[in-house]
Amino acid sequence: MDGVEAVIFDCDGTLVHSMPAHFEAWCDALAYYGAENVFQEDVFYAMGGRPTTDIVVELNAEYGLKLDPEAVAMKKREAFLARLQSIDEIEEVADFARSLRGRLPMAIATGGRRLVIEKTLQALELSDLFDEVVTADEVKTGKPAPDIYLRAAELLGVDPAKCLALEDAPAGIMAAQQAGMKVIAVPAPLDLVGT
């Protein structure tokens, strides 16, 4: 990995196989507020990596709804945490992170909220792999803006141009690219990076 001095991982859909549980949690939260069937699965995946409240604002605009973004986000968070036992690591990515532990600084850069990400990493015993975790709570503008990746690089003390980002969602890939990082789109064979 010539020129790479740090590796930054997205969490949901990249490091952990949690997207089905997130989609089910979205469905539960929207149904609770009387907006069932407004969020189709393909649209959900296309919006992956973006903060929940931003997505609610967009759903409100698209469907003429008046959902409270914070209330929906809280209900969605509760519904997801109730499903923690159904998620698992994405083995190839988690093994890649394990292989780098102690060799390069590593961080998580996620559109998720800190509480949910911490509980997810703890449940899968992945917390100790990462030097830093940057969540949507710590940046003004979420993905696809580069803020979250720039903040992770800053906390690691590494020039963004010397960081490798692993991402699954279009918004996250765009965010990492705008931050000036090399990007591996997951799923992709990680042996391409020459480890």
C-alpha positions in Angstrom: 0.0 0.0 0.0 2.5 2.6 -1.2 1.9 6.1 0.0 -0.9 5.1 2.4 -0.3 6.2 6.0 -3.8 5.6 7.5 -6.9 3.7 6.6 -10.4 5.0 7.3 -13.4 2.7 7.2 -17.1 3.4 6.8 -19.1 1.3 9.2 -22.6 0.2 8.0 -22.4 -1.8 4.8 -18.6 -1.6 4.7 -17.3 -3.0 7.9 -20.5 -4.5 9.2 -23.4 -6.2 7.5 -26.1 -4.0 9.0 -27.9 -2.5 6.1 -30.9 -5.0 6.1 -31.4 -4.2 9.8 -31.2 -0.5 9.1 -33.8 -0.8 6.4 -36.1 -2.7 8.7 -35.6 -0.1 11.4 -36.5 2.7 8.9 -39.7 0.9 7.9 -40.6 0.5 11.6 -39.9 4.2 12.4 -41.8 5.5 9.3 -44.8 3.2 10.0 -44.9 4.4 13.6 -45.3 8.0 12.3 -47.9 7.0 9.7 -45.6 7.1 6.7 -45.3 3.4 5.8 -44.2 2.4 2.3 -42.7 5.8 1.4 -39.1 4.6 1.6 -38.4 1.9 -1.0 -35.5 -0.4 -0.5 -33.6 0.7 -3.6 -33.9 4.4 -2.6 -32.7 3.4 0.9 -29.5 1.9 -0.5 -29.0 4.8 -2.8 -29.1 7.1 0.2 -26.7 5.0 2.2 -24.2 6.8 4.4 -26.2 9.9 4.8 -27.4 11.1 8.3 -30.9 9.9 9.2 -32.2 13.5 9.8 -31.1 14.6 6.3 -33.0 11.7 4.8 -36.1 12.5 6.7 -35.9 16.1 5.4 -35.6 14.8 1.9 -38.6 12.4 2.4 -40.7 15.2 3.7 -39.9 17.3 0.6 -40.5 14.4 -1.8 -43.7 13.1 -0.3 -45.2 16.3 1.2 -44.8 14.9 4.7 -44.3 16.8 7.9 -42.2 14.2 9.8 -40.1 15.5 12.7 -36.5 14.5 11.6 -35.3 14.1 15.2 -38.3 12.1 16.3 -38.0 9.7 13.3 -34.3 9.4 13.9 -34.8 8.5 17.6 -37.5 5.9 16.7 -35.3 4.5 13.9 -32.3 4.3 16.4 -34.5 2.3 18.9 -35.6 -0.1 16.2 -32.1 -0.7 15.0 -30.6 -1.2 18.4 -33.3 -3.9 19.0 -31.9 -5.7 16.0 -28.2 -5.6 17.0 -28.1 -9.4 17.4 -29.0 -9.8 13.7 -25.9 -8.0 12.4 -22.4 -9.4 11.7 -19.1 -8.2 10.5 -18.2 -8.2 6.8 -15.4 -10.8 7.3 -13.1 -9.7 4.5 -13.1 -6.1 5.6 -12.9 -6.8 9.3 -10.0 -9.2 8.7 -8.3 -6.5 6.6 -8.6 -4.1 9.6 -7.3 -6.7 12.0 -4.2 -7.2 9.7 -3.4 -3.5 9.9 -3.8 -3.1 13.6 -0.6 -1.7 15.1 0.8 -1.1 11.6 -1.2 1.9 10.5 -3.5 4.3 12.3 -7.2 3.5 11.5 -10.5 5.3 12.0 -14.2 4.9 11.4 -15.9 7.7 9.4 -19.7 7.1 9.5 -22.9 8.9 8.8 -24.3 7.0 11.8 -24.8 8.5 15.3 -22.2 7.8 17.9 -24.4 5.8 20.3 -25.5 3.4 17.5 -22.0 3.0 16.1 -20.4 2.4 19.5 -23.0 -0.2 20.3 -22.5 -1.8 16.9 -18.7 -2.0 17.2 -19.0 -3.3 20.8 -21.5 -6.0 19.9 -19.1 -7.3 17.2 -16.0 -6.8 19.3 -14.5 -4.4 16.7 -14.0 -1.3 18.9 -10.4 -1.9 19.8 -9.3 -2.0 16.2 -9.8 1.7 15.6 -7.9 4.7 17.0 -10.7 7.2 16.2 -14.4 7.1 15.4 -16.0 10.1 13.7 -19.8 10.1 13.5 -22.4 12.4 12.0 -22.7 13.9 15.5 -19.2 15.5 15.1 -19.5 17.3 11.7 -21.6 20.1 10.5 -22.3 18.5 7.1 -22.7 14.8 6.5 -21.7 12.7 3.5 -21.5 13.3 0.5 -19.6 16.4 1.9 -16.0 15.5 2.8 -16.2 16.8 6.3 -16.3 13.5 8.1 -13.3 12.1 6.2 -11.3 15.3 6.7 -12.0 15.2 10.4 -10.9 11.5 10.7 -7.7 12.3 8.9 -7.1 15.3 11.2 -7.7 13.2 14.3 -5.3 10.6 13.0 -2.7 13.3 12.2 -2.4 12.1 8.6 -2.7 14.2 5.4 -6.0 13.2 3.7 -4.0 12.5 0.4 -2.2 9.7 2.3 -5.3 8.1 3.6 -7.1 5.1 2.1 -10.9 5.0 2.6 -13.1 1.9 2.3 -16.8 2.8 1.5 -19.9 1.0 0.1 -22.3 3.9 -0.6 -22.2 6.5 -3.4 -22.4 9.4 -0.9 -19.5 8.0 1.1 -17.4 7.3 -1.9 -18.0 10.9 -3.1 -17.1 12.2 0.4 -13.8 10.4 0.6 -12.9 11.4 -3.0 -13.7 15.0 -2.2 -11.4 14.8 0.8 -8.6 13.8 -1.6 -8.3 10.2 -0.4 -7.7 7.0 -2.3 -11.0 5.0 -2.2 -11.8 1.3 -2.4 -15.5 0.6 -3.1 -16.8 -2.3 -1.0 -17.7 -4.9 -2.0 -14.4 -5.2 -3.9 -11.7 -7.8 -3.5 -9.3 -6.3 -0.9 -6.4 -8.3 -2.3 -6.3 -5.5 -5.0 -4.6 -3.2 -2.5 -1.6 -5.4 -2.2 -1.7 -6.4 1.4 
